[in-house]
Amino acid sequence: MKIRKALLLAAATCLAVAGLAVPAMTPAYAAALTEVTGFGDNPGGMRMHIYVPDSRPAHPAVVVAMHGCGGSGPGFYSSSEFAGLADRYGFLVIYPSATQQAGFGNCFDTWSDAAKRRGGGSDPVSIVSMVTYAERQYGGDPNRVYATGSSSGGMMTNEMLALYPDVFKAGAAFMGVPFNCFANAADYPPSSSKCTGGSMDRTPQQWGDAVRQAYPGYTGPRPPMQLWHGTSDTLVPYSLLQEEIEQWTDVSGLSQTPTSTDVPQSGWNRRRYAGTGSTAQVEAYSIQGAGHSLPSAGMAAYAIAFFGLTGSGSSPSPSGSPSPSTSPSPSGSPTTPTSGPCRVTATVNAWNSGLTENLTVTNTGTTAVNGWTLAFTLPGGQNITSGWNATYSPASGTVTARNLTYNGVIPANGSITIGFQATHTGNTGKPATFTLNGSTCATA
């Protein structure tokens, strides 16, 4: 029993650190994350946080961004790129916090009978209440509401698009499973589930029927779906990506043969299944060698582009991976990094074979840093497996973290927070020194 509990705790931790745990420091975005109480009908007993950018249109789009098991809304806010993209493109982000206790704790309910019926209760009804609140309180556009999430949140993304196709206009699910994959609460958590046991295989018709039965009589348009999965994911097997593809192509009446395939970034294989026009109805990304660690740097921007919130329906350029010589400014134009005084605060959360580290970088100078690289040396035995709010290269030894498109500027006396997940062989220490654009930083 102790061994089983240890395995469950390790799996839960793995989920939490895939951008889902609450870091000690929060990103220095322009606005602030706000908790909302009394947002409406809440049968799931959930908590609601919302990020409202200072600059936004009168009727902004609404993105619901959902964490994985063991995580929280504020944790997903801190460790994913959606709030920074909201600052750039002017949409609202709702961060629900699940409270269901299915093995891991804080998992979104995708297994109960109530959660599989439109209006049946549990978490789906609570999430729709949050959307309605955002529309009422902040003028959110009901014609531009989208769902995304990681692991348990990716599973709930599938759930919300199945139950509420009239509410959500598109979804992007990271490391999810098809709707109605879990038979009941006894089939959860993923570490002991038939759904995620590696042998789940239903026909496209069976998967499609599950969605159609969730909202009987619905004849309106089905929302487009973007799907992401790492080929080395063992907690939620990569094979389930194909089951998700079969479900959503069948629901949309599409062929199982992709309309096109390409490689938008190194190691990313994309399949598109389009009905009519140039925008894919179903889009699937296989991330070569990735485990249960998505979304990693740059992927959120592809999800936001899929939703049509970047001003064009096309995917973003690979600006999430700037070259070593130049870094993109927030406007997208390359700039030459400039240096200045700095301070770095490092916080480590470690477990038996892994850790997460959050780095808060403060510009203590009198002028803004426009385009940055942060260099540091990892202790021996540490190896980065994924990261957020920066790109990291190489994965061990002397590492250079580079800014993404949305956080290239650190204003005078301003801060940014970046972080990464790593494996270790016993040494869980922090880097001893940091340099920002070649200048040595003070440490705190």
VOGU-3710 file (C-alpha; in Angstrom, 3 decimals, decimal comma):
1> mkirkallla> 0,000/0,000/0,000  2,858/2,388/0,843  4,455/1,644/-2,522  1,163/2,334/-4,339  0,726/5,635/-2,479  4,272/6,604/-3,356  3,657/5,838/-7,019  0,435/7,848/-7,020  2,183/10,766/-5,337  4,984/10,659/-7,883
11> aatclavagl> 2,493/10,585/-10,757  0,523/13,437/-9,235  3,712/15,436/-8,820  4,605/14,741/-12,427  1,266/16,179/-13,458  1,628/19,170/-11,202  5,054/20,151/-12,433  4,006/19,989/-16,068  3,183/23,645/-15,685  0,489/22,977/-13,122
21> avpamtpaya> 1,880/23,542/-9,620  1,751/26,921/-7,875  5,216/28,481/-8,053  6,462/30,628/-5,199  6,689/33,661/-7,490  4,110/34,885/-10,009  4,806/36,491/-13,404  5,016/40,256/-13,612  2,236/40,752/-16,135  0,619/44,166/-16,560
31> aaltevtgfg> -2,635/43,227/-14,827  -3,211/40,883/-11,895  -4,908/37,549/-11,340  -8,158/38,024/-9,406  -10,236/35,459/-7,544  -14,011/35,590/-8,084  -16,479/34,227/-5,553  -20,206/33,934/-6,088  -19,842/33,590/-9,857  -23,029/31,510/-10,200
41> dnpggmrmhi> -24,178/27,900/-10,049  -21,212/25,882/-8,791  -22,113/22,198/-8,278  -18,444/21,230/-8,694  -17,431/23,365/-5,697  -14,754/24,986/-7,851  -12,710/28,155/-7,392  -12,501/30,778/-10,135  -9,628/33,125/-10,959  -9,652/35,483/-13,920
51> yvpdsrpahp> -6,967/37,492/-15,697  -8,235/40,703/-17,302  -5,575/42,519/-19,354  -5,404/46,284/-18,989  -5,697/46,739/-22,755  -8,654/44,953/-24,338  -11,585/45,605/-26,669  -15,059/46,384/-25,386  -16,096/42,762/-25,960  -12,989/40,584/-25,519
61> avvvamhgcg> -12,733/36,901/-26,278  -12,748/34,477/-23,334  -10,263/31,610/-22,933  -10,814/28,994/-20,208  -7,387/27,554/-19,270  -7,436/24,422/-17,095  -4,697/22,827/-14,985  -3,864/19,159/-14,480  -4,322/16,892/-11,457  -2,591/18,237/-8,373
71> gsgpgfysss> -2,558/21,746/-9,809  -4,638/24,888/-9,455  -5,828/27,862/-11,460  -3,164/30,211/-10,036  -0,521/27,558/-10,686  -1,500/27,237/-14,343  -1,544/31,040/-14,611  2,017/31,184/-13,303  3,473/28,354/-15,344  1,806/28,775/-18,741
81> efagladryg> 1,960/31,505/-21,367  -1,729/32,333/-21,706  -1,727/35,478/-19,521  1,191/36,963/-21,445  -0,619/36,269/-24,714  -3,740/37,875/-23,220  -1,733/41,054/-22,607  -0,657/41,040/-26,231  -3,976/40,156/-27,876  -6,522/41,515/-25,398
91> flviypsatq> -8,569/38,461/-24,348  -9,773/37,343/-20,904  -8,404/34,163/-19,303  -10,450/32,168/-16,779  -8,408/29,801/-14,604  -10,727/27,309/-12,845  -9,423/25,322/-9,869  -10,777/21,788/-9,526  -11,478/20,349/-6,084  -12,464/16,777/-6,938
101> qagfgncfdt> -10,484/14,126/-5,046  -10,052/11,216/-7,466  -6,808/9,619/-6,344  -4,506/12,524/-7,167  -6,609/15,372/-5,774  -7,717/18,511/-7,595  -8,683/16,712/-10,810  -11,453/17,904/-13,114  -14,431/15,548/-13,029  -14,537/13,734/-16,369
111> wsdaakrrgg> -15,792/10,422/-14,994  -19,118/10,902/-13,175  -22,513/10,485/-14,831  -23,334/14,110/-13,938  -20,215/15,342/-15,735  -21,111/13,452/-18,917  -24,546/15,044/-19,369  -25,205/18,566/-20,532  -26,530/20,447/-17,521  -26,017/17,324/-15,400
121> gsdpvsivsm> -24,020/19,113/-12,743  -20,473/18,803/-11,379  -17,512/20,687/-12,900  -18,865/21,346/-16,427  -21,790/23,364/-15,076  -19,441/25,328/-12,794  -17,178/26,188/-15,733  -20,098/27,417/-17,843  -21,116/29,615/-14,892  -17,635/31,146/-14,936
131> vtyaerqygg> -17,956/31,917/-18,641  -21,349/33,530/-18,099  -19,890/35,639/-15,291  -17,030/36,847/-17,533  -19,507/37,777/-20,243  -21,706/39,660/-17,798  -19,015/41,363/-15,712  -16,368/42,145/-18,346  -18,348/42,210/-21,581  -16,862/38,933/-22,788
141> dpnrvyatgs> -17,920/38,048/-26,318  -20,195/34,952/-26,234  -19,271/34,259/-29,851  -15,579/33,945/-28,953  -15,281/31,532/-26,039  -12,553/28,858/-26,097  -11,296/26,013/-23,912  -7,780/24,719/-23,360  -5,985/22,703/-20,725  -3,212/20,308/-19,799
151> ssggmmtnem> -3,617/16,660/-18,720  -6,779/16,669/-16,565  -7,481/20,095/-18,063  -7,001/18,663/-21,553  -9,477/15,930/-20,675  -11,945/18,581/-19,528  -11,386/20,500/-22,772  -12,695/17,464/-24,668  -15,559/17,304/-22,174  -16,639/20,933/-22,550
161> lalypdvfka> -16,631/20,826/-26,358  -18,744/17,666/-26,289  -21,291/18,977/-23,791  -21,420/22,643/-24,790  -20,674/23,015/-28,519  -22,904/26,091/-28,521  -20,791/27,783/-25,836  -17,219/26,921/-26,875  -16,150/27,883/-30,380  -12,894/25,865/-30,397
171> gaafmgvpfn> -10,625/23,897/-28,084  -6,964/22,989/-27,654  -6,337/19,895/-25,530  -2,847/19,044/-24,279  -2,296/15,413/-23,207  -6,025/14,719/-22,973  -8,284/11,742/-23,624  -11,475/11,437/-25,711  -14,790/12,404/-24,178  -16,343/9,501/-22,213
181> cfanaadypp> -13,065/7,585/-22,010  -13,352/7,134/-18,225  -16,146/4,760/-17,272  -16,624/6,068/-13,721  -14,743/7,284/-10,634  -13,303/3,790/-10,146  -11,534/4,149/-13,515  -9,568/7,170/-12,276  -6,727/8,214/-11,730  -4,794/7,626/-14,977
191> ssskctggsm> -2,112/5,487/-13,309  -4,664/2,702/-12,685  -7,234/3,367/-15,401  -8,565/1,223/-18,226  -8,928/4,426/-20,251  -5,238/5,240/-19,950  -4,020/1,677/-19,599  -2,581/1,654/-23,108  -5,148/-0,595/-24,799  -8,126/1,747/-25,260
201> drtpqqwgda> -9,344/1,308/-28,831  -12,845/2,173/-30,009  -14,069/2,847/-33,508  -14,500/6,415/-34,752  -18,249/5,777/-34,861  -18,291/4,734/-31,198  -16,308/7,785/-30,135  -18,461/10,063/-32,258  -21,664/8,586/-30,862  -20,479/9,350/-27,327
211> vrqaypgytg> -20,257/13,049/-28,217  -23,563/13,084/-30,075  -25,326/11,440/-27,129  -23,959/14,056/-24,718  -26,228/16,723/-26,233  -29,060/14,858/-28,005  -30,766/16,784/-30,752  -27,978/19,305/-31,269  -27,629/20,112/-34,971  -25,448/23,218/-34,860
221> prppmqlwhg> -21,799/23,529/-35,898  -19,164/21,527/-34,070  -16,217/23,523/-32,685  -12,768/22,919/-34,200  -10,381/20,949/-32,006  -6,596/21,138/-31,694  -4,891/18,157/-30,028  -1,362/17,839/-28,574  0,510/14,806/-27,218  4,102/13,759/-26,539
231> tsdtlvpysl> 5,235/10,550/-28,181  6,967/9,415/-24,949  4,059/10,126/-22,607  3,538/7,053/-20,433  1,054/8,444/-17,898  -1,535/9,350/-20,549  -0,373/7,167/-23,459  0,400/8,728/-26,808  -1,943/6,192/-28,452  -4,890/8,160/-27,062
241> lqeeieqwtd> -4,089/11,023/-29,436  -5,316/8,810/-32,285  -8,499/8,021/-30,360  -9,132/11,763/-29,910  -8,542/12,328/-33,627  -11,023/9,591/-34,477  -13,619/11,073/-32,138  -13,502/14,633/-33,457  -13,112/13,772/-37,134  -16,141/11,481/-36,872
251> vsglsqtpts> -18,161/14,167/-35,077  -17,295/16,605/-37,860  -17,941/14,086/-40,643  -14,332/14,079/-41,840  -12,113/11,386/-43,295  -9,573/9,649/-41,051  -6,923/10,580/-43,623  -5,291/13,957/-42,926  -5,736/16,698/-45,487  -2,150/17,811/-44,928
261> tdvpqsgwnr> 0,901/17,088/-42,775  3,863/19,304/-41,935  6,562/20,108/-39,363  5,869/23,624/-38,004  8,854/23,375/-35,630  11,629/20,853/-35,143  10,183/17,736/-33,520  6,569/18,839/-34,024  4,613/16,719/-36,506  1,243/18,225/-37,392
271> rryagtgsta> -1,703/16,549/-39,085  -4,638/18,627/-40,312  -8,115/17,362/-41,048  -10,059/20,069/-42,848  -13,645/20,242/-44,008  -13,894/23,239/-46,304  -11,726/26,330/-46,495  -8,156/26,758/-45,272  -8,740/26,366/-41,522  -8,483/22,860/-40,112
281> qveaysiqga> -11,472/21,474/-38,259  -9,193/19,045/-36,416  -5,465/19,612/-35,925  -3,160/17,119/-34,177  0,406/17,658/-32,974  2,779/14,804/-32,120  5,728/16,159/-30,106  8,675/13,832/-30,644  10,279/12,543/-27,449  8,088/14,598/-25,118
291> ghslpsagma> 6,696/12,999/-21,991  3,856/14,198/-19,784  5,094/17,789/-19,886  2,934/19,885/-22,237  2,381/22,677/-23,049  6,007/23,720/-23,286  7,386/26,988/-24,636  5,592/28,417/-27,659  2,712/25,941/-27,770  0,158/28,260/-26,172
301> ayaiaffglt> 0,726/30,732/-29,008  -0,230/28,034/-31,519  -3,402/27,340/-29,567  -4,320/31,033/-29,499  -3,653/31,282/-33,233  -5,893/28,249/-33,803  -8,638/30,115/-31,954  -8,174/33,032/-34,344  -7,139/35,465/-31,610  -3,848/36,590/-33,125
311> gsgsspspsg> -5,411/38,602/-35,923  -4,997/35,818/-38,500  -6,058/32,213/-38,812  -2,534/31,002/-39,530  -0,132/29,478/-37,055  2,491/31,750/-35,504  6,011/31,742/-36,815  8,514/29,866/-34,644  9,106/33,025/-32,607  8,968/30,935/-29,460
321> spspstspsp> 12,470/29,725/-30,385  14,511/32,833/-31,208  17,994/32,420/-32,582  20,986/33,033/-30,307  21,980/36,230/-32,106  18,708/38,127/-31,818  15,596/37,923/-29,692  12,154/39,074/-30,837  10,712/42,168/-29,237  7,044/42,195/-28,154
331> sgspttptsg> 6,159/43,595/-31,575  7,865/40,702/-33,298  10,799/42,660/-34,730  14,299/41,459/-33,783  16,306/43,550/-31,352  19,862/43,459/-30,088  19,954/42,519/-26,419  21,178/45,232/-24,088  22,563/44,698/-20,608  22,023/46,236/-17,195
341> pcrvtatvna> 22,079/45,523/-13,451  19,901/42,599/-12,382  18,828/40,319/-9,536  17,671/36,689/-9,750  15,600/34,880/-7,108  15,565/31,089/-7,523  13,034/28,768/-5,857  13,351/24,965/-6,103  10,657/22,359/-5,425  12,230/18,879/-5,496
351> wnsgltenlt> 11,066/15,275/-5,126  12,766/11,889/-5,426  14,040/12,144/-9,019  12,816/15,496/-10,291  12,407/19,163/-9,497  10,939/22,415/-10,703  12,798/25,703/-10,459  11,271/29,168/-10,783  13,536/32,115/-11,549  12,350/35,674/-10,949
361> vtntgttavn> 14,580/38,043/-12,910  14,452/41,689/-11,806  15,907/44,576/-13,797  17,448/46,771/-11,087  18,738/49,267/-13,623  17,276/52,590/-14,737  16,563/51,613/-18,360  14,521/48,791/-19,848  16,166/45,564/-20,997  14,895/44,963/-24,533
371> gwtlaftlpg> 15,565/41,367/-25,563  17,322/39,176/-23,013  19,273/35,986/-22,425  19,876/34,543/-18,973  22,849/32,187/-18,606  23,468/29,831/-15,682  25,116/26,489/-14,951  22,994/23,623/-13,636  24,432/21,492/-10,815  25,795/18,135/-11,967
381> gqnitsgwna> 23,158/15,517/-12,714  20,346/17,975/-13,433  18,745/17,799/-16,884  15,935/20,103/-18,081  12,938/18,255/-19,548  10,548/21,184/-20,128  10,179/24,865/-19,315  7,899/27,883/-19,387  8,148/31,582/-20,306  11,532/31,055/-22,058
391> tyspasgtvt> 13,410/28,683/-24,343  16,269/26,681/-22,804  19,377/25,317/-24,509  21,152/23,007/-23,899  19,316/20,829/-21,378  22,256/20,450/-18,968  25,540/22,098/-18,086  25,737/25,781/-18,982  22,208/26,717/-20,023  20,953/29,815/-21,834
401> arnltyngvi> 17,331/30,867/-21,382  15,983/33,237/-24,033  12,897/35,420/-23,997  9,697/34,581/-25,833  7,793/36,993/-28,043  5,599/38,387/-25,292  8,185/38,936/-22,516  11,191/40,350/-24,360  11,156/43,631/-22,412  11,980/43,883/-18,704
411> pangsitigf> 11,186/47,466/-17,655  13,345/49,343/-15,176  12,578/47,958/-11,691  10,341/45,357/-13,372  10,462/41,574/-13,128  9,661/38,472/-15,134  9,328/34,892/-13,910  10,528/31,897/-15,898  10,996/28,303/-14,883  11,728/24,741/-15,834
421> qathtgntgk> 11,233/21,107/-14,863  14,311/18,888/-14,558  15,425/15,442/-13,524  18,279/15,013/-11,044  20,528/12,297/-9,643  20,622/13,594/-6,073  21,827/17,191/-6,306  18,764/19,466/-6,077  20,704/22,700/-5,605  20,287/25,996/-7,459
431> patftlngst> 22,733/27,490/-9,960  25,405/29,510/-8,156  25,480/32,464/-10,560  23,364/34,066/-13,277  24,246/36,504/-16,043  21,693/38,640/-17,888  22,934/39,653/-21,341  26,482/39,112/-20,117  26,155/41,050/-16,848  26,438/39,139/-13,573
441> cata> 23,254/39,345/-11,498  22,910/39,553/-7,742  21,132/36,550/-6,221  18,478/36,513/-3,518
//
